Amino acid sequence: MNDKVAPLLKPRSDLGIRTLSSVAMMSVAILAIWLGGYAFMGLVIVIGLGVFFEFTKLVLGFAQSLQARTLWLLGGLGYVGLACFSLILFSAPVFGMTPAILLIAAVIGTDVGAYFAGRSIGGAKIAPRISPSKTWSGLFGGMIGAGLMMVFMQAGIYAFRGGEAGDGDVYLAQGWFRLMLTGAALAMVAQMGDFFESWMKRRAGVKDSGRLIPGHGGLFDRTDGLIAVAFVAGVIMIFQNVTGS
C-alpha cells in the first residue's frame, strides 16, 4: 500500500456492530423481564456464571501467588454471587419484579446520563489512572439520569397496573423525591463498580474483560455497574435482616 495513502485511511467504525449488539442484548433482557419467573432467573444465572468466568481470568492475570488467587476468587464468588442472588430475590412474586426493574433502570439511567453529560460538558477526570474517560460531570449526569429513570419506570409500572401499587413497589418506591435520591446513590455505587472492574483490567493488562459481545467486550464490561448495585442492595438486605431494622 502507498505510504502516503495509508495515513489517510481511517479505522473502520464499529458503531454498526455495537448497535446491533446493544439491540440484541436489550431484546433478550426485556424479554426475560417481561416473562419473569424462571426466564429472568435463568438469564441472571447464565450472566452471573459468565461474569465470574471473566472475573477469574482477570484475577489470574494479576494475582501471582496461590493464596492471593484463592482470596480473590472467593471474594469474587461472594461479590458476583450475592449480586445475582439479590436480582433473583427481587424478582420473586412477592416483589412483582419491581425492585429488580428499578435497579436495572437506575444503572441504565446512570450510563445514559453519564455519557451525554460527559460528552457535552467534559471537565475534570475523577480517576484518570484507573478510567481516563470518566469525568465528574459524567458522574453528576449519571446521578440525575438514574433518578429520572427510576421515577419514569415507577410511573410506567403504576400506569400499567391501572394506578394501583403492588406489594413490591413499597420496597423502593416511596415518592418521586426519594426515588431521585435513591437513583443518585445507586449511580455512585454503579460508578464504583465500573472503577473496580477498570482497576482489575489495568492490573491484568487487558482492555476488555472478554470478547463475547462484539463491539462491547465481555459480560463483566457490560454489567460491572449492575453487579455493584445489586451487591450493595444485597448487603443492605442482609444487614436489615440481621439487625431487624
C-alpha positions as CSV (number, residue, x, y, z in Angstrom):
1,M,0.0,0.0,0.0
2,N,1.2,3.5,-0.8
3,D,2.8,5.0,2.3
4,K,1.2,8.4,1.5
5,V,-2.2,6.9,1.3
6,A,-2.1,4.7,4.4
7,P,-2.2,7.5,7.0
8,L,-5.3,9.0,5.3
9,L,-7.2,5.8,5.8
10,K,-9.3,5.9,9.0
11,P,-10.0,2.8,11.0
12,R,-13.4,1.3,10.3
13,S,-16.1,2.3,12.8
14,D,-17.6,-0.4,15.0
15,L,-20.8,1.7,15.5
16,G,-22.8,-0.7,13.4
17,I,-21.8,-3.9,15.3
18,R,-22.1,-2.1,18.6
19,T,-25.6,-1.0,17.8
20,L,-26.6,-4.5,16.7
21,S,-25.1,-6.0,19.8
22,S,-26.9,-3.4,22.0
23,V,-30.3,-4.2,20.3
24,A,-29.7,-7.9,20.8
25,M,-28.8,-7.5,24.5
26,M,-31.7,-5.2,25.2
27,S,-34.1,-7.5,23.4
28,V,-33.0,-10.6,25.5
29,A,-33.2,-8.6,28.7
30,I,-36.6,-7.1,28.0
31,L,-38.0,-10.5,27.1
32,A,-36.6,-12.1,30.3
33,I,-38.0,-9.2,32.4
34,W,-41.4,-9.5,30.6
35,L,-41.6,-13.2,31.2
36,G,-40.2,-13.0,34.7
37,G,-40.0,-16.1,36.8
38,Y,-37.7,-18.9,35.6
39,A,-36.8,-16.9,32.4
40,F,-35.4,-14.0,34.3
41,M,-33.8,-16.3,36.9
42,G,-32.1,-18.3,34.1
43,L,-30.8,-15.2,32.5
44,V,-29.3,-13.9,35.7
45,I,-27.6,-17.3,36.4
46,V,-26.1,-17.5,32.9
47,I,-24.8,-14.0,33.0
48,G,-23.5,-14.5,36.6
49,L,-21.6,-17.5,35.6
50,G,-20.1,-15.7,32.6
51,V,-19.2,-12.7,34.7
52,F,-17.5,-14.9,37.3
53,F,-15.5,-16.7,34.5
54,E,-14.3,-13.3,33.2
55,F,-13.5,-12.2,36.8
56,T,-11.4,-15.4,37.2
57,K,-9.5,-14.6,34.1
58,L,-8.7,-11.1,35.3
59,V,-7.6,-12.4,38.7
60,L,-5.3,-15.0,37.0
61,G,-3.8,-12.1,35.0
62,F,-2.5,-10.2,38.0
63,A,-2.6,-12.4,41.2
64,Q,0.6,-14.4,41.3
65,S,0.5,-16.5,44.5
66,L,-1.9,-19.3,45.1
67,Q,-3.1,-17.6,48.3
68,A,-3.8,-14.3,46.6
69,R,-5.7,-16.0,43.8
70,T,-7.7,-18.0,46.3
71,L,-8.7,-14.9,48.3
72,W,-9.6,-13.0,45.1
73,L,-11.7,-15.8,43.7
74,L,-13.5,-16.3,47.0
75,G,-14.2,-12.6,47.1
76,G,-15.4,-12.6,43.5
77,L,-17.7,-15.5,44.2
78,G,-19.3,-13.6,47.0
79,Y,-19.4,-10.4,45.0
80,V,-21.0,-11.8,41.9
81,G,-23.0,-14.5,43.7
82,L,-24.7,-12.1,46.1
83,A,-25.5,-9.7,43.3
84,C,-27.2,-12.4,41.3
85,F,-29.0,-13.7,44.4
86,S,-30.3,-10.2,45.0
87,L,-31.6,-9.8,41.5
88,I,-33.3,-13.2,41.6
89,L,-34.8,-12.4,45.1
90,F,-36.0,-9.0,44.0
91,S,-37.8,-10.6,41.0
92,A,-39.7,-13.0,43.3
93,P,-43.6,-13.0,43.1
94,V,-43.8,-11.1,46.5
95,F,-42.0,-8.2,44.8
96,G,-43.6,-8.5,41.4
97,M,-40.3,-7.7,39.6
98,T,-40.5,-4.0,40.6
99,P,-37.3,-3.8,42.7
100,A,-35.3,-5.7,40.0
101,I,-36.6,-3.5,37.3
102,L,-35.8,-0.3,39.2
103,L,-32.2,-1.5,39.9
104,I,-31.7,-2.2,36.2
105,A,-33.3,1.1,35.2
106,A,-31.1,3.0,37.6
107,V,-28.0,1.5,36.0
108,I,-29.2,2.2,32.5
109,G,-30.1,5.8,33.5
110,T,-26.6,6.1,35.0
111,D,-24.9,5.1,31.8
112,V,-27.1,7.3,29.6
113,G,-26.8,10.4,31.8
114,A,-23.1,10.0,32.3
115,Y,-22.5,9.5,28.6
116,F,-24.3,12.7,27.5
117,A,-23.1,14.8,30.4
118,G,-19.5,13.7,29.9
119,R,-19.6,14.3,26.2
120,S,-21.4,17.7,26.3
121,I,-19.7,19.1,29.4
122,G,-16.5,17.2,29.9
123,G,-14.2,18.7,32.6
124,A,-12.1,17.2,35.3
125,K,-11.4,13.5,35.4
126,I,-12.4,11.5,38.5
127,A,-9.6,8.9,38.5
128,P,-7.6,9.2,35.2
129,R,-5.2,6.5,36.2
130,I,-8.0,4.0,36.5
131,S,-10.5,5.1,33.9
132,P,-9.4,8.1,31.8
133,S,-12.8,8.8,30.3
134,K,-14.8,9.2,33.5
135,T,-15.5,12.8,34.5
136,W,-17.2,14.5,37.4
137,S,-19.7,16.0,35.1
138,G,-20.5,12.5,33.8
139,L,-21.0,11.3,37.4
140,F,-23.4,14.0,38.2
141,G,-25.2,13.5,34.9
142,G,-25.4,9.8,35.8
143,M,-26.9,10.6,39.2
144,I,-29.6,12.7,37.6
145,G,-30.2,10.2,34.8
146,A,-30.6,7.3,37.3
147,G,-33.1,9.2,39.4
148,L,-35.2,10.3,36.5
149,M,-35.1,6.8,35.0
150,M,-36.4,5.3,38.3
151,V,-39.2,7.9,38.5
152,F,-40.1,7.2,34.9
153,M,-40.1,3.5,35.3
154,Q,-42.2,3.6,38.5
155,A,-44.7,5.9,36.8
156,G,-44.9,3.4,34.0
157,I,-45.4,0.5,36.4
158,Y,-48.2,2.3,38.1
159,A,-49.8,3.2,34.8
160,F,-49.5,-0.4,33.6
161,R,-51.3,-1.5,36.8
162,G,-54.1,1.0,36.5
163,G,-52.7,3.3,39.2
164,E,-52.5,0.6,41.8
165,A,-49.3,-0.2,43.7
166,G,-48.1,-3.8,44.1
167,D,-46.6,-5.3,47.1
168,G,-43.0,-4.9,45.8
169,D,-43.5,-1.2,45.0
170,V,-43.2,-0.2,48.6
171,Y,-39.6,-1.5,48.8
172,L,-38.1,1.3,46.7
173,A,-41.0,3.5,45.5
174,Q,-41.8,5.9,48.3
175,G,-42.4,9.1,46.4
176,W,-40.6,10.6,43.5
177,F,-38.1,12.7,45.6
178,R,-36.9,9.6,47.5
179,L,-36.7,7.8,44.2
180,M,-34.5,10.6,42.8
181,L,-32.2,10.3,45.9
182,T,-32.1,6.5,45.7
183,G,-31.2,6.8,42.0
184,A,-28.4,9.2,42.7
185,A,-27.0,6.9,45.4
186,L,-27.2,3.9,43.1
187,A,-25.4,5.9,40.3
188,M,-22.5,6.4,42.7
189,V,-22.4,2.7,43.5
190,A,-22.6,1.8,39.8
191,Q,-19.7,4.2,39.1
192,M,-17.6,2.5,41.9
193,G,-18.4,-0.9,40.3
194,D,-17.1,0.5,37.0
195,F,-13.9,1.8,38.6
196,F,-13.4,-1.6,40.3
197,E,-13.6,-3.5,37.1
198,S,-11.4,-0.9,35.3
199,W,-8.8,-1.3,38.1
200,M,-8.8,-5.1,37.7
201,K,-8.3,-4.8,33.9
202,R,-5.5,-2.4,34.3
203,R,-3.7,-4.7,36.7
204,A,-4.3,-7.6,34.4
205,G,-3.1,-5.6,31.4
206,V,-6.2,-6.0,29.2
207,K,-8.6,-3.6,27.6
208,D,-11.8,-5.7,28.0
209,S,-12.8,-8.5,30.3
210,G,-13.8,-10.7,27.4
211,R,-14.8,-10.8,23.7
212,L,-18.2,-12.4,24.0
213,I,-20.2,-9.3,22.9
214,P,-19.0,-7.8,19.6
215,G,-18.1,-4.1,19.9
216,H,-18.7,-4.1,23.7
217,G,-16.2,-6.6,25.2
218,G,-17.2,-9.1,27.8
219,L,-20.2,-9.6,30.1
220,F,-18.3,-8.0,33.1
221,D,-17.7,-4.9,31.0
222,R,-21.5,-4.5,30.4
223,T,-22.7,-5.4,33.9
224,D,-20.0,-4.0,36.2
225,G,-22.3,-1.3,37.4
226,L,-25.3,-3.5,37.9
227,I,-23.2,-6.1,39.7
228,A,-22.1,-3.5,42.2
229,V,-25.6,-2.1,42.7
230,A,-27.2,-5.5,43.2
231,F,-24.3,-6.5,45.6
232,V,-24.8,-3.4,47.7
233,A,-28.6,-3.9,47.7
234,G,-27.9,-7.5,48.9
235,V,-25.6,-6.3,51.7
236,I,-28.3,-3.8,52.9
237,M,-30.9,-6.5,52.8
238,I,-28.7,-8.8,54.9
239,F,-27.9,-6.0,57.3
240,Q,-31.6,-5.2,57.8
241,N,-32.5,-8.8,58.4
242,V,-29.6,-9.3,60.9
243,T,-30.4,-6.1,62.8
244,G,-34.1,-6.3,62.5
245,S,-34.4,-2.7,61.2
